[in-house]
Amino acid sequence: MARTDGQDAGGDADVIVVGGGLAGYCAALEAAEAGASVLLCEREPQAGGATVLSGGSFAFAGTDLQRSLGIADDAGRLFDDLRRVGGYVNDPALVRLYADSQLESYDWLRRLGVTFDKVFIASGQSVPRAHSRNPRQVLDTVIAAAQARGVRTRLRARVRRLLRRRAGGPVAGVAVDTPQGRRELAAGSVVLATGGFSRNDELLRLFAPAQAGAQRMGSDGNTGDGLLMAWELGAALRDMGRIKGTFGSHPGAGAHDHFILFPMYAGAIAVNVHARRFTDESQSYKLIGDACLQQPRALAYQVFDSRIFAAGRPGIPAMDFQADLRAGRIVSAPTLAGLARLLALDPRALEDTVAEYNRDALAGADARFGRASLCNGFGRLAAIEQAPFYAYPSTTVVLATYCGLAVDEGMRVLDVRGGPIGGLYAAGGVMGGFHGNAYMTGTANGKATVFGRVAGRMAAGQAGAALCAPRQ
């Protein structure tokens, strides 16, 4: 973890990074590796951001771990999956950049000391490519490497404005509130890595009124600071109308909990309070999340049997069924009727729903909603028939917004006319254009790593040019 409390982190820098999550520290480390002096400002008392509240998955393709497990995957397949899941409205240049760069970033993390030992199938993936690791451990590894390269960290430092030396000129610093008061810090370039705005109800009402019934989750710092500062300078926005919540959050989860489970991707079905299915459970949990919000009380239950329960993956939060059973979040009964009574559902309705699904599963295709696989074309359907039976109460949660500032392949923030705002870069949850209409598991941490590194390299180059140029 970042060691400084903000008292001794210094002032001006070649590159100032705003935000202390994975995208911010990847940018800071890469800029330092390029020879820049770097200051990272984080508004909270400790680094972490949305990264440490994530499930810890990284979407990588073509890795040695996949090969050791007999999983055939590559950048081309990843690109195709990302474009398809995104509804072909995501920026193909950003998707191509990610697909072509992610394997090198996987190797980069491994060289820093991050080890991946589990891979699983999840939303949007046509083959298992969610590489799992404790996100706090990953972030701490990157932070340690950044500090070893001289990156300074200022905590409890909330950046309030981006500064220019002249109207319309490049960004040349930031105004930051610290425990010692407001300061203005000069920089050759600035990287915004402030995350999304899942904790800003005003922005959610403006851009995502359809998510009004969803839970709210995320870092306390995810209030849209970076987006608002760049918007003030005329930055363009991407995908703001495509904000979707994530299905699979336990209704009892708090704002800082990550009680999200995906038995549906192992074969479970999702039923509403009337014990009726309402969607194809193999599609993106973003699309299922929208469908859940249309159900009574925005509430559903993922229903499965002992065979599916046995397919859980201990140590992978989204698939660790045993851990959630021990915690009391999964409900179990020896019969479907008994399970229904525990959930206050109609026993006959649940039995009929499961029987209908089982007939279709044995035939190989779901006639009601078109489900033909476990997840995005991967895995064969199987009947839910082996006692005991289980259910995971589920709702939709806005835990990240997956939209934001328009950027080009160099992570330069673009203005409303499509030109770059000089000296300003963005990476991670504050940027838009990459996900499009839906989301693939592991691409939040993946893009934080890949695009954070790109932003750091480009910002270091810009800072060198800016500091060499005569002041005007």
RAVEN-V355022 format. One record per helix or strand of 2 or more residues. SS is the DSSP state (alpha for helix, beta for strand). FROM is the first residue (numbers start at 1). TO is the last residue. If there is no record, write none. Layout:
<<SS	FROM	TO> <SS	FROM	TO>>
This chain:
<<beta	13	18> <alpha	22	33> <beta	38	41> <alpha	49	53> <beta	57	59> <alpha	64	68> <alpha	75	85> <alpha	92	112> <beta	118	120> <beta	130	132> <alpha	135	148> <beta	152	154> <beta	158	164> <beta	171	178> <beta	181	192> <alpha	201	207> <alpha	209	211> <beta	215	216> <alpha	225	232> <beta	237	238> <alpha	240	242> <beta	246	249> <alpha	263	266> <beta	269	271> <alpha	285	293> <alpha	296	298> <beta	300	305> <alpha	306	310> <alpha	317	319> <alpha	321	326> <beta	330	333> <alpha	336	342> <alpha	347	363> <beta	389	398> <beta	404	405> <beta	412	415> <beta	420	426> <alpha	428	430> <alpha	443	468>>
